[in-house]
Amino acid sequence: ASAIARYRANNPKSEGQMLAACDVLPAGNTRSVLFHGPFPLYMARGEGCRLWDADGHAYIDALGEFTAGIYGHSEPRIQAAIVGALQGGLNLSSHTEREAKLAREIQRRFPSLELLRFTNSGTEANLMALAAATAHTGRRKVLVFDGAYHGGVLAFGGGGSPVNVPHDWVVARYNDLQDVKARVAQHGSELAAILVEPMLGAGGCIPAEPAFLQRLRALADECGALLVLDEVMTSRLSFGGRQGQLGIRPDLTTLGKYFGGGLSFGCFGGREDVMERFDPRRPGALGHAGTFNNNVLTMAAGLAGLTEVLSAEALEALNTRGQRLRTSLNAVFAAHRVGLQFTGLGSVMQLQPLAGPLRSADDLKAADDRIKALLFFELVERGIFLARRGLVALSLPFGDAEAAAFVSALDGAVAKCRDLL
Ligand code: PLP
C-alpha cells in the first residue's frame, strides 16, 4: 500500500491524464495489457533506451515495447528511412519496390518462408495463417496451448477468452507431450493446424522444451495438420529465430513486432504450396486484403532496421546481454534468499513470483500477483521501467551500464521489501 501511495504522489500528471482519458476510452485504455491500478504511467518522450514520463521522471526502458522496440527509441538510421519514405509520398495507392526487398530480407533469415505476405499486426498474421491452414487442409480444428497468446482475439490463458475468434479450438497443455498425443489421437483427422509459440511469451516466458517442439513437428506430419510456429516474439532470439536455433522447419510461421522497424507490422508465410493459394492469378485464390499491409513507412523502417542496424552479430550480442542480465537478476534473488526468478530466453524475460522449474501455465497458478506489483512499483521508483506484469525485453541501446543499474535497483527493491516476498 505504501509503494502505491508513493507512486500516486510522485505521478500526478500521469494520474490526471488517465482520469481525463476515461471520458473517451474505457479506463482511459486502448491496449488492455497496459492497464494496471491505480493508473499506468503516461510517457512523454523516448530516446535510445531512455523514457521520460509526463511528470518528468527518467527511466531506463527495460520493456522495449513488449519486444517490438528492439532498435530503441528514435534510432537515427530508421528515422532517416522513415523521413525519406515520407518525402516520397505517404500512401501511394499501389505497390512499391520496398515490399519485395523487405520480404527477401525476412526470407534470408527464415528460409522456411518460401512465400510470405504482410499484415498490420501479429494478430492478423496468426488469423491469416489459420485461414490458410483451414483452407489448405479442408479441416476445422486448431490445436493450441493453455497460456498461449497469439493476439487479443487468440488468447488462451485460462483456456480461452470470450473475444476469441470462433475457431474450433482444442486446447492442450504446454510441454506435455502425453496430453498432446491424447488430443491428437482424438481429433487428429480434423486438425488443420497446431499453432504454437516456441516460448510462451505473454503466458510467462516459459520456453518449449526443444524435444517437445520436435515432437509437435512429427505429430503434425502424422495427422496431416500444418505446424504453425508463432515467432512474433521469439524471432529476435537469433538471426533465424527459434526455428533456426532448433533446426525445426514449420509449415507456416508468423512474425511481427520489430520487423516493422517499430511501426505496425505482421507477416505470415511458409510452404510454397500453401502460400501460393494467395496468388490472385489462380482460380479460386484466397483473398488477403488490408489497406496498410504494404504501407510505405513500415516497409522503409523495417528494411532499414534489417539492412542497416540489426546485424547477426548485434542480435547475438543483444541476446547474450539478456542471458547475462537474467543470471545477474536471479543472483540477486538467490543472495536475498527469496523464492523469485526471471524466466525466459536471450533478451526476453519475465519476473515470476515463485521459484522452481516452470513448464506450463498450470505451474503459474500459485503465483502471487501482489509480489509482482510490489516489485514493479519499487523498480519504477528506482528508474527501471518494465511491464506491470513483469515482462522485460532488451533493446540494442540497452548496454552494460543499464544492466548494472537494473541489477542494483532490483537489489535495493528486494532488500527493502524482503519481509513481504
Ligand atoms: N503472437 C505473440 C507470440 C505475441 O507475443 C503477440 C503480441 O504480443 C502477438 C502474437 C500479437 O501481435 P500484435 O500485438 O502485433 O497483434
Boltz pocket constraint, residues with backbone or C-beta under 6 A from the ligand:
constraints:
  - pocket:
      binder: B
      contacts: [[A, 66], [A, 120], [A, 121], [A, 122], [A, 123], [A, 124], [A, 126], [A, 149], [A, 150], [A, 151], [A, 152], [A, 197], [A, 199], [A, 201], [A, 202], [A, 230], [A, 231], [A, 232], [A, 233], [A, 256], [A, 257], [A, 265], [A, 266]]
      max_distance: 6.0
